Amino acid sequence: MLKNILIYSLVVLGIYACQSVAVTGRKQLSLVPNSEIIPMANQQYKEIIAKGPLSSNREQTAMVKNVGVKIQKAVEEYMAAKGLSSELAGFQWEFNLIDDPKTVNAWCMPGGKVAFYSAIMPICKDEAGVAVVMGHEVAHAIANHGRERMSQQLLAQYGLATLGALMGQNPSAGQDLLMQAVGAGTNLGMLKFSREHESEADHIGLIFMTMAGYDPNEAPKFWERMTEKSGGQEPPEFMSTHPSHSTRISDLKGWIPEALSYKKN
């Protein structure tokens, strides 16, 4: 009996694992539905934005919002063309600029809610630079990287239990797991994206920004500016969850011809 249950569970797990990432087609583990993740992400985003403070720079704020809408439309167009619009169910897009002169960062929660920090804007330099970052961060959400890493944590910590079962048995553990996966900008922190996730978001984001009308050649330039900003001080690639700047630049240049095939005439 126990053996049959185990076999059944593994079969179910295999079915869940056969989810594919949009654009790249990579198979990923998917034990947690977005219908459970997105409401929690939306609530946390609301709390982060309420604490703010939001930037008072109207020009930069407008730039973030305008680029965000263009990337959103490109994503929706791409997903519709591929028959994948259902994967955007529950998305409630929102784009904000938080006033933080020290944090060089931006992120997108599952469900399409984006935050930029003001310290990254000088590195973005202009609208095209914002599009590079926006495309990358939105790509994390479209590729369901948060869902994937949450599923990995769920499997590693709780075996074959579903998030729903875990919430029923141990609500605080289930909530902590969910909060960690969508906890951008909080003291809980986010489970770090792997180098694979970062590279995949670079690849997908390059296509989205091109579809939105931006030049993909601006992506390597952004990372060159990021390299200058860091003064070359970055950990060796094998010690970091992020690809090195030089690897990123090289990979992005290699993907530009593909991205340009999505350029509108």
C-alpha positions, 0 to 999 in steps of 0.5 A: 500500500505504502509503495503504491502511494509512493509510486502515485506521488512520484507520478504526480510529481513528474506531471507537476515537474513538466511545466515549461518556461515561456520562451526558453522551453526549459522544464521546471518544478511547479508544485505551487499554483500561482493562484496561491502565490500571487495574492500573498505577493500582492499583499506584501507589495502593498505593504512595501509600497505603503512604507515607501517612501515613493520617489518625488522625482516625477520624470524618473517615476513617469519613466519607470511607469511608461517603460513598465506599461510598454514591457507589459504590452509586449509580454501580453502580445508574446504570450497571446501569440504563443497561446499562453495568455492563461499563464498571466491569470491573476496578474495585476501589473503595477510599477513604482519607483521607491526613493532609496539612494543606496539600494541599486536594485529592482524586482518584480513579484509574481503577478507583475508588481514591480519596484525600482529603487532610485539608486539604480536610475543613474545606471539605467541612464535613460529609458532604454536602460530602464527597459533593460532592467524592467525586461529582466525583472518582469522575465523572472515573473513570466518564467515563474522563477519564484514559483519554481524556487518555492517548489524546490524549497517545499520539496526539500523541506517537506517532501511531497506535501503540497503547499495547501496541505502544509498550510493546513497542518502548519500554517506558519511554516507554509506562510514563511515559505511563501513569504520568503519566495516573494519577500523582495525588499523586506527583512525576510529577504528573497530566496536568491535566484540561481545563475540559471534563473538570472541568465534565463531572465536576461535572455527572456528580458532581451526579447521583451524589451525588443518587442517593446520597441527598445534596442537590445544592444543597450543591454550589454551597455547597461551591464558595462555601466554596472561594472563601472559602478561596482569598480570591478568589485564582484565575487568570483562567478563560482561564489556568486548566485549571479553570473559575472558581469563579463559573462552577462555581457557576452551572453547578451551579445550572443542573444541579440540576433534572436532578439532582433527577430522580434523587432517590429518593422 
